[in-house]
């Protein structure tokens, strides 16, 4: 299981970030039995069915992939109203998700990163935001941005700032407006609203100085080519990234062929062998060295001083989980 020793606790030598990219697979892995009320997360190819979008679209679209439907309909100007209604229904569908009472992978994730670190999520669901919200009183949370919008957040049209949906801006006291969701069409406009624009700008800046990059459940689909281009540009040529590490978390028990496919979109970023892939987030540097991933990886590869791996307690209450992290939060506050 491992315990925090003094070296581990006091080593806060890195200011460079650990960046985590979250895709739909991360939410699926975190909520295999659905939300608090057993409501299941949809897939792109069953969203029309589970969110009853056929009531608006017509039954001929049942069973089709929402990305393809959106791409087709968005090219037809006469379908604007239908698309707006579909968007509203998708928003409402995702908005109702509630975190289970017991800790989830997302609780472990937000507790395992520091304020210098960043989670950039493509997901619309509210789970990550809510996990950060229920843990932020115990210690510093990582920065979080939503690359395709999110149902849990709203933004101020003046400042621009974002925060919990339905709250007021702490700068100008104006009511936040709901986040826009970016729909899965090929040409996404990342400058469409101020929150999305700022999310991409925060990600770009963090990627340029990232030491460890973890890609969790994000398959980099062809419809996200623009996103991949931004990653590549911000990361720079892999030849100049000879110290950094990239980790990919995919579904468990993949064949070597499937593992190669998962790696493919990221090949331009990976420097030679500075790459690993895991079927579980718990095997990543992120979770074996919570809140000290960069320091511990540096110690292992540059100083040849491997540290004992830690194991975040699972199947305990949220209170017990936060208590396990307490020594590390205390050490961070002292520094
Ligand atoms: Zn404001």
Boltz pocket constraint, residues with backbone or C-beta under 6 A from the ligand:
constraints:
  - pocket:
      binder: B
      contacts: [[A, 156], [A, 157], [A, 158], [A, 159], [A, 161], [A, 169], [A, 170], [A, 171], [A, 172], [A, 173], [A, 174]]
      max_distance: 6.0
